[in-house]
Amino acid sequence: AGLIKQGDRGTYYDRFRSRIMFPIMDSAGRVVAFSGRVIGAAANDEVNAKYLNSPETPLFDKGKILYGYHKAKQHIRKYDFSILVEGQMDLVLSHQAGFPNTVAVSGTGLTDDHLLLLDRLSKKLVTAFDADSAGVASTGRAAGLALRRMMDMKVVRVPFGKDPADCIKENPDLWKQAVRSAVPVVDFYLRLVLDEHREKDSRDERALVLAVRDRVLPFVARITSGVEQAHFVRVIANNLSLSEDSIWQDVRAVSRTIEHTPVAIKTSTSMPPVAPEQPAYSRRRELERLLAGFLFWQEGSENRSIDEAHIADIAQTFAIELTPIISQSLGDRSALSFQAEIAYGEEKEVVELFRILVRDVAREHVREDRAQVAQALRRAEYDHDEQRTTTLLTEFQELSKRLEILDRS
């Protein structure tokens, strides 16, 4: 009943005329709202919004629903990466071009809740926003959230300088090549800054260095992997003909700025922003809550899909203690159980799903340990402490081997 209601500018029915209608579904494939995309002559009228969604309801929160997620989730798991676009037409045509692992935001900016839906399926994210200034800005905001979640984000440089839908309509093969050629977000912004500098035909090398510092290094500073950071520092140094030490100095300065700047994670539009005094986001804690929700859901289910023996065996295989994870989440038991039922209720391979959840938690434990060692290693190298550097390097390598084993499991 909330989908069509009387408003200040007439009924929603009047406003949805001259639009293609798309049903918006939740993760279980149930219709919760509609979205209209303007077409025909109405598209040339600046008064008409390009997309118009149903009003938000308890079932429809734009900040928590990704268009096409119910169809894409199995393919995201299969191909181990997701493609994120801005509009429904982009999504529909991307699916038709052979990428069923594509999802779209629905009339809002990307939120941390959106990334949580994708992160639980794959750590790898490819964004393909419009090739205009707004699209570039959206890419930057997405990168900030994705790197905070320690996701591996790449960016598609859309050919023709258009949106993905226009690109696919002109030449689907170019779209396929663009997706396959997606680059890490640091490379994307570095290329962007270098291209802008060349277009201006500027000889002001200082302006170029400052642009890289302000627009590229913040993304390098947010990367938790010491190996990846070192790679991008080397790439940037080579492009600017500067020493790696000078780049590292600025990366550390930017890191300190980020650490002392309160960050409010953008969540759903109906929720208040996270207050600065809240503890920093922890991917480990988020994964542990997902795992706890799964266990709560199975415990309360009349027809359990996994027995206690399987649970104990899988937890032991990955050396994960379930009791403290469950204890920390008891206060949100009902909510976490409900979320798990919605997300996994139609899954057939429940035992395998549980194994993946436990593996992801184990992998995050190792990642956190390795990130701490990497930070200590950079400090030891900076202080020229050779003995401590050797010890930490050995520890880092051992943790990396464990992580490789978990990645293959």
Secondary structure, DSSP 4 states (H G I P E B T S, - for coil): -TTS-EETTEEHHHHHTTEEEEEEE-TTS-EEEEEEEE-GGGGG-TTS-SEEEPPP-SS--TTT--BTHHHHHHHHHHHT-EEEESSHHHHHHHHHTT-TTEEE--SS---HHHHHHHHTT-SEEEE---SSHHHHHHHHHHHHHHHHTT-EEEE---GGGS-HHHHHHH-HHHHHHHHHT-EEHHHHHHHHHHHHHHHTT---HHHHHHHHHHHTHHHHHH---HHHHHHHHHHHHHHHT--HHHHHHHHHHHHHHHHTS-------TTSPPPPTTSPPP-HHHHHHHHHHHHHHHHHH-SS-SS-HHHHHHHHHHTT--HHHHHHHTGGGHHHHHHHHHHHHTT-S-HHHHHHHHHHHHHHHHHHHHHHHHHHHHHHHHHTT-HHHHHHHHHHHHHHHHHHHHHHH-
